[in-house]
């Protein structure tokens, strides 16, 4: 996003924390030379100290709180000599990350935009952090206060509309602004050779690839249940990424004897993903059932659609709607392990031409709905930072 804004003539500054997601440890390359990461593509990056995420919920809460304090106090000091027309918050969890931005808004008399990618306070229930009651009510008031102090709210999924409208002031109409496809993830000129890749995916096998976060939201329990039904069917499911449930996944695969069906490859840089996608027979997206998950549109959906591969989905709501509308996927409901296994086998039984036809539908749909250049221009037109000539 910041590169896209800078490419359109905006002067951009980033305020963030120390890089420790998702492992909870500061990246080794950053520790060696922090100054090297003070700029990104000529864009100034200010990093405030935070308590690292660690591996417990307590550490995660402290991580969230520390950014609010550090971002508000040190952020205001670091940016005191700079003037901003717009402040934009990339709002994943937690929504409390908006609080330093509200302070900076008042300090700069700037407009504040919040891009909602995780739905709060509902996410707290979905993540089983709290139950409905007094604490949930307090978070509802916090969200209402944050929205009240926001000038624009962008939603990454149409499924978020009713919740955001419920908490936002009546005069603040949420703007649909979906995530786009990053070119580094789909640029086939970056495809590396088999010899450079630690675990080459044979194009002679039927490979189902999941790439992304390993969290509770992805319902890997149901994915493994589907894998049980695929034993002996010459299907390999590759899980690529990292996250909180990786250790659990490793143990479950061993206990269930699924090592010949499910393989965990760990995280890879984005420029190696075209290699992996190119060798995938189908791409997998899954989400747990529940009101919060059904409203979300997983960011990987846009990337998957752009790769020209068939997709198998096990999810409800907005993600299911988009995949079905694209005609590039076979979709079953959240938690439907049997349906997922059957969908995988159905695509496996298709000819290469039929699979390519499905994939082509996805490419067209992604370009029509999730084109990065058009979305950045749309954002800037809302901010009033772009002239008509930029659209020529």
DAURWO-V428600 format. One record per residue. N is the residue number from 0. PHI is phi in whole degrees, -180 to 180 (999 if undefined). Layout:
n = <N	N>
phi = <PHI	PHI>
//
This chain:
n = <0	1	2	3	4	5	6	7	8	9	10	11	12	13	14	15	16	17	18	19	20	21	22	23	24	25	26	27	28	29	30	31	32	33	34	35	36	37	38	39	40	41	42	43	44	45	46	47	48	49	50	51	52	53	54	55	56	57	58	59	60	61	62	63	64	65	66	67	68	69	70	71	72	73	74	75	76	77	78	79	80	81	82	83	84	85	86	87	88	89	90	91	92	93	94	95	96	97	98	99	100	101	102	103	104	105	106	107	108	109	110	111	112	113	114	115	116	117	118	119	120	121	122	123	124	125	126	127	128	129	130	131	132	133	134	135	136	137	138	139	140	141	142	143	144	145	146	147	148	149	150	151	152	153	154	155	156	157	158	159	160	161	162	163	164	165	166	167	168	169	170	171	172	173	174	175	176	177	178	179	180	181	182	183	184	185	186	187	188	189	190	191	192	193	194	195	196	197	198	199	200	201	202	203	204	205	206	207	208	209	210	211	212	213	214	215	216	217	218	219	220	221	222	223	224	225	226	227	228	229	230	231	232	233	234	235	236	237	238	239	240	241	242	243	244	245	246	247	248	249	250	251	252	253	254	255	256	257	258	259	260	261	262	263	264	265	266	267	268	269	270	271	272	273	274	275	276	277	278	279	280	281	282	283	284	285	286	287	288	289	290	291	292	293	294	295	296	297	298	299	300	301	302	303	304	305	306	307	308	309	310	311	312	313	314	315	316	317	318	319	320	321	322	323	324	325	326	327	328	329	330	331	332	333	334	335	336	337	338	339	340	341	342	343	344	345	346	347	348	349	350	351	352	353	354	355	356	357	358	359	360	361	362	363	364	365	366	367	368	369	370	371	372	373	374	375	376	377	378	379	380	381	382	383	384	385	386	387	388	389	390	391>
phi = <999	-64	-66	-62	-66	-64	-63	-99	92	-84	-91	-119	-127	-114	-117	-152	-101	-77	-72	-144	-94	-100	-73	85	-124	-66	-58	-61	-65	-69	-62	-66	-152	-58	-62	-60	-105	-80	-134	-131	52	72	-96	-70	-122	-101	-118	-99	-66	-142	-77	-66	-59	65	-120	-123	-65	-62	-64	-65	-63	-63	-60	-62	-65	-63	-69	-60	-69	-66	-66	-73	-80	-70	-59	-64	-72	-62	-105	-65	-93	-100	-119	-124	-87	-135	-120	-124	-108	-84	-96	-87	-77	-98	-69	-63	-64	-76	-59	-61	-66	-65	-64	-67	-61	-70	-68	-104	53	-104	-84	-116	-117	-122	-101	-81	-111	-127	-89	-115	-88	-59	-60	-64	-71	-62	-85	60	-79	-140	-110	-62	164	-63	-64	-62	-62	-63	-68	-60	-66	-62	-62	-61	-66	-63	-64	-63	-98	-111	-91	-141	-121	-105	-115	-83	-141	-63	-67	-82	-57	-65	-68	-64	-62	-63	-99	-84	-59	-59	-79	-101	-88	-60	-110	-74	-144	-74	-71	-115	-98	-82	-63	-65	-82	-125	-72	-73	-71	-87	-62	-95	-83	-58	-67	-86	-103	-65	-124	-61	-93	-70	-76	-84	-101	-96	-104	-104	-112	-111	-129	154	-74	-99	-129	-66	-62	-79	54	-68	-60	-70	-64	-68	-63	-66	-62	-58	-74	-101	-60	80	-100	60	-122	-122	-101	-100	-107	-119	149	-158	161	-67	-102	-63	-62	-60	-60	-57	-67	-64	-61	-69	-63	-84	65	-105	-60	-87	-111	-119	-126	-99	-101	80	-81	-136	-64	-60	-75	-97	-67	-57	-60	-66	-62	-62	-95	-80	-85	-155	-115	-113	-133	-144	-143	-65	-75	140	-57	-67	-69	-72	-85	-85	-118	-56	-59	-68	-59	-62	-66	-55	-60	-77	-87	70	-119	-64	-123	-113	-121	-130	-166	-111	65	-63	-62	-63	-60	-64	-64	-66	-64	-73	62	-112	-144	-106	-124	-123	-69	-57	81	-87	-62	-63	-63	-64	-60	-65	-65	-62	-68	-66	-67	-61	-78	-74	-76	-60	-66	-65	-65	-63	-66	-60	-60	-63	-59	-64	-60	-63	-65	-64	-66	-72	-112	-132	-76	-62	-60	-66	-69	-63	-64	-62	-62	-66	-65	-70	-80	76	-100	-132	-93	-59	-65	-69	-90	-73>
//
